[in-house]
Amino acid sequence: MTDTIIIGGGAAGCFAAVHAARLGKNVTLFEKNEKLGRKLRITGKGRCNVTNDSPAEEHMKNIPVNPRFLYSAFSMFSAEDTKAFFEELGVPLKTERGNRVFPVSDKADDIADALSREMKNLGVKVVKSRVSGLIIEDGICSGVVSGGKEYRSGSVLIACGGKSYPNTGSTGDGYTLAEQAGHTVTELKPSLVPLESPDKYCAEMMGLSLRNVTLTLFDGNKPIYSEMGEMLFTHFGISGPLVLSASSHIRTMEKGRYTAKIDLKPALSPEQLDARIQRDFAENLNRDFINGIRKLLPAKLIPVAVRLSGIPAEQKVNGITKEQRRKFGELIKAFPVRISGFRPIDEAIITSGGISVKEISPKTMESKLVPGLFFAGEVIDVDAYTGGFNLQIAFSTAYAAAMCL
């Protein structure tokens, strides 16, 4: 028999294993993948945005789902604590734009390997096997079933992630186990995910990457998200960092409700843009309109922008009216992309939804229904925007659980 069993060798599971073992607990961790931290190793495009170097209040603002549940966990283990922890393990960190914290090496493997080494140093036993069920006797969780065998323990922590990126092992096992224990699992939806559009011109521009543009997401006429950065047109719609962040602001996807508008020239005011267009036109007075804006926009975008502008492609630049030029400028400052849906959950970075926070103690992460059963990380119904906030949730909830396992 072991003191505690942890299900899941991802960010939350490994983090909890280290801290429980540091408290002298005999820890056994179950992981069905051959390698620990498989999803952790690909986060942040393989760079691993470990946290956001900002106070707890800023983290709360970036958590749209159940932020108050995390107050206790964040007060116990903050972003500063996360930074200190990994630097203590020999992983130097750096802070970039938006207070995003990365390893200096830009290698997510360094974070995952540091956790793996520390677990080994502390004597954490790792069992490469899938957990198929919980052992609940007299209303208390006292172990797990794996590979047809029973493994007994004083407590069990479910930290096996959500349903996004299933090829990394996040296949929703934690939800099944929680439901077995009588817990409620709220509706599961993709978050931080590419977005689909009915606008066929997205496919026409497939592969076009835009940098230093501002994407604003509208719910009807109301802007609900706006940020400058990078995005990409795809065969199904739009993707890239800006789009993933925007997706987490969509709570209920409804036909015709959401539109993204892209400011292709955010550094220029409307007046400055008009002056720039006039300069380009002055250099191309006798050219067709479609050929007179080659310096203004990427090549793949030009035919689409011309069509949306309503100005005939073959109209001579010297015949374009002031009103036509004004509307063209407005298009460049607010290029529209209608949103019709999320990409499938297996393409999402995180899962929105999960085990109801009403059934979990916010101070200990212990089940309110089954003593001895704990939860940490993405399996809980909390999720955040991009920027290191989701990994901090994993670390803070794992730490809170580890203190009580």
PLY file of the C-alpha trace (Angstrom):
ply
format ascii 1.0
element vertex 405
property float x
property float y
property float z
element edge 404
property int vertex1
property int vertex2
end_header
0.00 0.00 0.00
1.16 3.52 -0.84
0.26 6.80 0.91
-1.19 8.41 -2.19
-1.91 7.56 -5.80
-1.80 10.20 -8.53
-3.53 9.53 -11.84
-1.87 11.40 -14.68
1.74 12.31 -15.41
1.14 15.73 -16.91
1.82 19.18 -15.46
-0.57 18.91 -12.51
0.13 15.25 -11.71
3.92 15.55 -11.73
3.82 18.81 -9.79
1.61 17.27 -7.11
3.83 14.18 -6.95
6.92 16.29 -6.25
5.30 18.32 -3.49
3.60 15.35 -1.81
6.89 13.44 -1.87
8.70 16.44 -0.38
6.30 16.18 2.54
7.49 12.62 3.09
4.56 10.87 1.40
5.05 7.58 -0.40
3.71 8.44 -3.87
2.74 6.22 -6.79
1.91 7.93 -10.08
0.02 6.23 -12.91
0.69 7.41 -16.49
-0.54 5.55 -19.57
1.98 7.23 -21.92
5.52 5.96 -22.19
6.89 9.43 -21.40
5.86 11.83 -18.63
4.61 15.32 -19.48
3.77 14.59 -23.09
1.36 17.53 -23.49
3.59 19.77 -21.41
6.41 19.13 -23.89
4.47 20.66 -26.79
2.89 23.66 -25.03
3.80 27.13 -26.21
4.92 25.76 -29.59
7.43 23.59 -27.74
8.70 26.49 -25.62
6.38 26.06 -22.58
4.83 29.25 -21.23
5.11 28.11 -17.59
3.26 30.99 -15.96
2.44 34.68 -16.22
4.61 37.01 -14.14
1.73 39.03 -12.71
-0.17 39.25 -9.41
-3.07 36.94 -8.56
-5.60 39.65 -9.42
-4.32 39.73 -13.01
-4.58 35.96 -13.22
-8.19 36.16 -12.03
-9.01 38.64 -14.82
-7.73 36.10 -17.33
-9.83 33.22 -16.03
-13.37 33.50 -17.47
-14.65 30.29 -15.88
-14.98 30.03 -12.07
-12.05 32.30 -11.09
-13.21 32.70 -7.46
-12.75 28.98 -6.91
-9.00 29.53 -7.35
-8.42 32.29 -4.77
-7.20 29.90 -2.09
-5.00 27.89 -4.43
-3.37 31.03 -5.84
-2.78 32.42 -2.36
-1.02 29.17 -1.43
1.07 28.93 -4.60
1.56 31.97 -6.84
3.32 32.74 -10.11
6.34 33.89 -8.07
6.38 30.49 -6.38
6.25 28.75 -9.75
9.23 30.75 -11.01
11.22 30.04 -7.84
10.36 26.33 -8.02
11.68 25.78 -11.54
14.75 27.91 -11.05
15.49 25.87 -7.91
15.30 22.77 -10.15
17.94 24.30 -12.40
15.74 25.73 -15.16
16.51 29.45 -15.65
13.50 31.46 -16.79
12.86 34.67 -18.73
9.87 37.00 -19.02
8.66 38.15 -22.42
5.88 40.36 -23.85
2.65 40.14 -21.92
4.53 38.92 -18.81
4.74 35.44 -20.33
7.41 33.32 -18.61
9.48 30.78 -20.59
12.61 28.73 -19.94
15.69 30.63 -21.17
16.44 27.64 -23.39
13.04 27.96 -25.12
12.67 24.19 -24.62
9.53 22.79 -23.02
11.43 19.53 -22.51
13.56 21.28 -19.89
10.45 21.89 -17.75
9.09 18.36 -18.13
12.51 16.76 -17.60
13.12 18.82 -14.45
9.86 17.53 -12.95
10.67 13.98 -13.99
14.16 14.15 -12.43
12.86 15.57 -9.18
10.21 12.85 -8.95
12.93 10.23 -9.43
15.16 11.90 -6.81
12.28 11.84 -4.33
11.47 8.19 -4.95
8.10 8.65 -6.67
7.08 5.32 -8.16
5.81 5.63 -11.75
3.50 2.91 -13.10
3.07 3.01 -16.90
-0.53 1.86 -16.97
-4.04 3.24 -17.47
-6.33 3.46 -14.45
-9.69 1.89 -15.26
-11.54 2.54 -12.02
-11.52 3.86 -8.48
-11.87 1.77 -5.34
-14.54 3.38 -3.15
-15.44 1.58 0.06
-17.79 2.88 2.74
-17.95 6.15 0.77
-14.17 6.67 0.94
-11.72 6.50 -1.98
-8.99 4.03 -1.05
-7.26 3.10 -4.27
-7.49 2.37 -7.99
-7.83 -0.50 -10.41
-5.27 -0.73 -13.21
-4.50 -3.61 -15.53
-6.95 -5.76 -13.60
-5.01 -5.24 -10.34
-6.02 -3.30 -7.24
-3.65 -0.69 -5.84
-4.49 0.54 -2.35
-3.69 3.99 -0.96
-4.72 6.53 1.64
-5.79 9.06 -1.01
-6.18 9.42 -4.79
-5.59 12.50 -6.95
-7.16 12.69 -10.42
-4.95 14.91 -12.58
-5.22 13.38 -16.03
-6.18 16.45 -18.03
-9.12 17.16 -20.32
-10.14 15.91 -23.77
-8.02 18.21 -25.93
-4.93 16.88 -27.74
-6.00 13.21 -27.26
-2.80 11.98 -28.94
-0.94 13.23 -25.84
-3.11 11.04 -23.61
-5.82 13.57 -22.71
-8.76 11.37 -23.62
-11.20 12.31 -20.86
-10.40 9.45 -18.47
-10.59 11.79 -15.48
-14.19 12.69 -16.22
-15.19 9.03 -16.39
-13.52 8.30 -13.05
-15.12 11.38 -11.43
-18.57 10.36 -12.66
-17.95 6.89 -11.24
-17.51 8.62 -7.88
-20.80 10.51 -8.32
-19.38 13.83 -9.50
-21.03 16.16 -12.00
-19.11 16.91 -15.19
-20.22 20.14 -16.86
-20.49 20.45 -20.64
-17.11 19.94 -22.31
-16.16 22.42 -25.04
-12.97 23.28 -26.90
-11.10 26.39 -25.78
-7.99 28.02 -27.19
-8.95 26.49 -30.51
-8.98 27.55 -34.21
-12.26 28.95 -35.52
-14.30 27.97 -38.55
-15.77 30.51 -40.97
-18.37 30.24 -43.76
-16.39 32.86 -45.72
-14.87 30.97 -48.65
-12.15 33.57 -49.07
-10.42 32.19 -45.97
-9.61 29.01 -47.93
-8.56 31.17 -50.86
-5.94 32.74 -48.58
-4.96 29.45 -46.93
-1.45 29.61 -45.52
-1.32 33.40 -45.36
0.17 34.42 -42.02
-0.41 37.97 -40.78
1.87 39.61 -38.22
1.37 42.78 -36.21
-2.34 42.93 -36.95
-5.11 43.60 -34.44
-7.96 41.12 -34.24
-11.20 42.22 -32.59
-13.93 39.69 -31.84
-17.51 40.98 -31.86
-20.52 39.41 -30.16
-23.15 41.06 -32.35
-22.05 44.69 -32.31
-20.21 44.42 -28.99
-16.41 43.97 -29.02
-15.47 41.28 -26.49
-11.78 40.76 -27.29
-9.09 42.77 -29.05
-5.35 42.20 -29.26
-2.40 42.74 -31.60
-0.31 39.79 -32.74
-0.22 36.98 -35.29
-2.89 34.94 -37.07
-3.27 32.59 -40.00
-5.86 31.88 -42.70
-6.68 28.18 -43.19
-8.88 25.97 -45.36
-11.56 26.03 -42.64
-11.27 29.62 -41.36
-8.67 31.21 -39.12
-6.03 30.09 -36.62
-2.89 31.35 -34.88
-2.24 32.90 -31.45
-4.75 35.76 -31.76
-7.51 33.40 -32.87
-6.84 30.86 -30.11
-7.10 33.63 -27.51
-10.27 35.00 -29.11
-11.89 31.55 -29.07
-11.82 31.38 -25.28
-14.08 34.45 -25.16
-16.84 32.60 -27.02
-19.00 30.90 -24.44
-21.95 29.83 -26.64
-21.40 29.36 -30.36
-24.44 30.48 -32.33
-24.86 30.95 -36.07
-24.35 34.57 -37.14
-23.51 35.78 -33.64
-19.73 36.27 -33.80
-17.54 38.16 -36.26
-13.79 38.79 -36.23
-12.56 42.06 -37.69
-8.88 42.43 -38.54
-7.09 45.77 -38.54
-4.45 45.08 -41.17
-2.63 48.36 -40.45
-3.02 48.98 -36.70
0.00 51.32 -36.57
-1.79 53.79 -38.84
-4.76 55.96 -37.92
-7.55 56.13 -40.53
-6.16 59.50 -41.66
-2.59 58.17 -41.90
-3.81 55.12 -43.81
-5.71 57.32 -46.26
-2.56 59.36 -46.85
-0.62 56.13 -47.46
-3.24 54.90 -49.94
-3.13 58.25 -51.76
0.65 57.96 -52.07
0.34 54.47 -53.53
-2.37 55.64 -55.92
-0.22 58.61 -57.03
2.52 56.16 -58.04
0.07 53.99 -60.02
-2.40 56.43 -61.59
-2.72 54.58 -64.89
-2.73 51.05 -63.46
-5.76 48.88 -62.73
-6.87 49.08 -59.09
-5.84 45.44 -58.39
-2.28 46.27 -59.50
-2.11 49.62 -57.73
-2.14 48.24 -54.18
0.67 45.69 -54.45
2.80 47.49 -51.86
-0.09 47.87 -49.44
-1.24 44.28 -48.84
0.10 40.70 -49.08
-0.37 39.17 -52.54
-2.88 36.51 -51.40
-5.01 39.14 -49.71
-5.24 41.56 -52.64
-7.86 39.77 -54.83
-10.09 39.23 -51.80
-9.74 42.80 -50.58
-10.53 44.09 -54.07
-13.73 42.03 -54.23
-14.86 43.09 -50.77
-14.13 46.74 -51.52
-16.69 46.81 -54.30
-14.22 48.62 -56.58
-13.87 46.84 -59.96
-10.47 45.17 -60.20
-9.82 46.69 -63.61
-10.89 50.24 -62.67
-8.04 52.66 -63.25
-6.57 54.13 -60.09
-7.00 57.66 -61.44
-10.76 57.07 -61.62
-11.26 55.94 -58.02
-13.42 58.41 -56.09
-12.77 59.78 -52.62
-15.76 57.79 -51.31
-14.46 54.55 -52.83
-11.03 55.23 -51.30
-12.62 55.92 -47.90
-14.54 52.63 -47.93
-11.42 50.77 -49.00
-9.57 52.28 -46.03
-12.38 51.15 -43.72
-12.05 47.61 -45.08
-8.32 47.56 -44.35
-8.99 48.74 -40.77
-11.78 46.20 -40.23
-11.38 43.20 -42.56
-14.34 40.91 -41.67
-14.36 37.16 -41.02
-17.64 35.60 -39.91
-17.34 32.85 -37.29
-19.49 29.74 -37.59
-17.94 27.25 -35.21
-15.06 25.85 -33.18
-12.69 23.29 -34.61
-13.04 19.84 -32.95
-12.02 19.52 -29.30
-9.06 17.31 -30.25
-7.54 20.38 -31.95
-8.01 22.56 -28.87
-5.20 23.44 -26.48
-7.46 23.12 -23.45
-10.88 21.81 -22.51
-13.50 24.19 -21.17
-15.83 22.50 -18.70
-15.08 19.64 -16.35
-15.72 18.47 -12.81
-18.06 20.92 -11.09
-16.25 23.22 -8.66
-19.34 23.11 -6.42
-18.33 19.57 -5.50
-14.66 20.32 -4.72
-13.15 22.07 -1.68
-11.30 25.16 -3.00
-8.74 25.02 -0.17
-7.76 21.37 -0.45
-9.06 20.24 -3.88
-10.69 17.31 -2.08
-14.02 15.96 -3.24
-16.97 17.09 -1.13
-18.71 13.83 -2.04
-15.99 11.21 -1.52
-13.32 11.71 1.18
-9.83 10.76 0.05
-10.48 11.77 -3.58
-8.76 14.91 -4.93
-8.60 16.77 -8.24
-6.08 19.10 -9.92
-5.55 20.83 -13.24
-7.57 20.82 -16.44
-9.96 18.11 -15.28
-11.63 20.76 -13.06
-14.17 23.19 -14.56
-11.76 26.15 -14.70
-9.92 27.49 -17.74
-8.09 30.65 -18.73
-6.89 32.66 -21.69
-3.44 32.16 -23.21
-0.38 33.63 -21.54
0.70 31.03 -18.97
-2.49 31.26 -16.92
-3.65 27.67 -17.54
-0.37 26.13 -16.42
-0.47 28.27 -13.28
-3.93 26.84 -12.56
-2.44 23.36 -12.92
0.45 24.13 -10.57
-1.59 25.98 -7.94
-4.36 23.36 -7.73
-1.76 20.56 -7.69
0.09 22.23 -4.84
-3.11 22.74 -2.82
-4.00 19.07 -3.27
-0.48 17.87 -2.48
-0.55 19.61 0.90
-3.51 17.42 1.91
-3.00 14.11 0.15
0 1
1 2
2 3
3 4
4 5
5 6
6 7
7 8
8 9
9 10
10 11
11 12
12 13
13 14
14 15
15 16
16 17
17 18
18 19
19 20
20 21
21 22
22 23
23 24
24 25
25 26
26 27
27 28
28 29
29 30
30 31
31 32
32 33
33 34
34 35
35 36
36 37
37 38
38 39
39 40
40 41
41 42
42 43
43 44
44 45
45 46
46 47
47 48
48 49
49 50
50 51
51 52
52 53
53 54
54 55
55 56
56 57
57 58
58 59
59 60
60 61
61 62
62 63
63 64
64 65
65 66
66 67
67 68
68 69
69 70
70 71
71 72
72 73
73 74
74 75
75 76
76 77
77 78
78 79
79 80
80 81
81 82
82 83
83 84
84 85
85 86
86 87
87 88
88 89
89 90
90 91
91 92
92 93
93 94
94 95
95 96
96 97
97 98
98 99
99 100
100 101
101 102
102 103
103 104
104 105
105 106
106 107
107 108
108 109
109 110
110 111
111 112
112 113
113 114
114 115
115 116
116 117
117 118
118 119
119 120
120 121
121 122
122 123
123 124
124 125
125 126
126 127
127 128
128 129
129 130
130 131
131 132
132 133
133 134
134 135
135 136
136 137
137 138
138 139
139 140
140 141
141 142
142 143
143 144
144 145
145 146
146 147
147 148
148 149
149 150
150 151
151 152
152 153
153 154
154 155
155 156
156 157
157 158
158 159
159 160
160 161
161 162
162 163
163 164
164 165
165 166
166 167
167 168
168 169
169 170
170 171
171 172
172 173
173 174
174 175
175 176
176 177
177 178
178 179
179 180
180 181
181 182
182 183
183 184
184 185
185 186
186 187
187 188
188 189
189 190
190 191
191 192
192 193
193 194
194 195
195 196
196 197
197 198
198 199
199 200
200 201
201 202
202 203
203 204
204 205
205 206
206 207
207 208
208 209
209 210
210 211
211 212
212 213
213 214
214 215
215 216
216 217
217 218
218 219
219 220
220 221
221 222
222 223
223 224
224 225
225 226
226 227
227 228
228 229
229 230
230 231
231 232
232 233
233 234
234 235
235 236
236 237
237 238
238 239
239 240
240 241
241 242
242 243
243 244
244 245
245 246
246 247
247 248
248 249
249 250
250 251
251 252
252 253
253 254
254 255
255 256
256 257
257 258
258 259
259 260
260 261
261 262
262 263
263 264
264 265
265 266
266 267
267 268
268 269
269 270
270 271
271 272
272 273
273 274
274 275
275 276
276 277
277 278
278 279
279 280
280 281
281 282
282 283
283 284
284 285
285 286
286 287
287 288
288 289
289 290
290 291
291 292
292 293
293 294
294 295
295 296
296 297
297 298
298 299
299 300
300 301
301 302
302 303
303 304
304 305
305 306
306 307
307 308
308 309
309 310
310 311
311 312
312 313
313 314
314 315
315 316
316 317
317 318
318 319
319 320
320 321
321 322
322 323
323 324
324 325
325 326
326 327
327 328
328 329
329 330
330 331
331 332
332 333
333 334
334 335
335 336
336 337
337 338
338 339
339 340
340 341
341 342
342 343
343 344
344 345
345 346
346 347
347 348
348 349
349 350
350 351
351 352
352 353
353 354
354 355
355 356
356 357
357 358
358 359
359 360
360 361
361 362
362 363
363 364
364 365
365 366
366 367
367 368
368 369
369 370
370 371
371 372
372 373
373 374
374 375
375 376
376 377
377 378
378 379
379 380
380 381
381 382
382 383
383 384
384 385
385 386
386 387
387 388
388 389
389 390
390 391
391 392
392 393
393 394
394 395
395 396
396 397
397 398
398 399
399 400
400 401
401 402
402 403
403 404
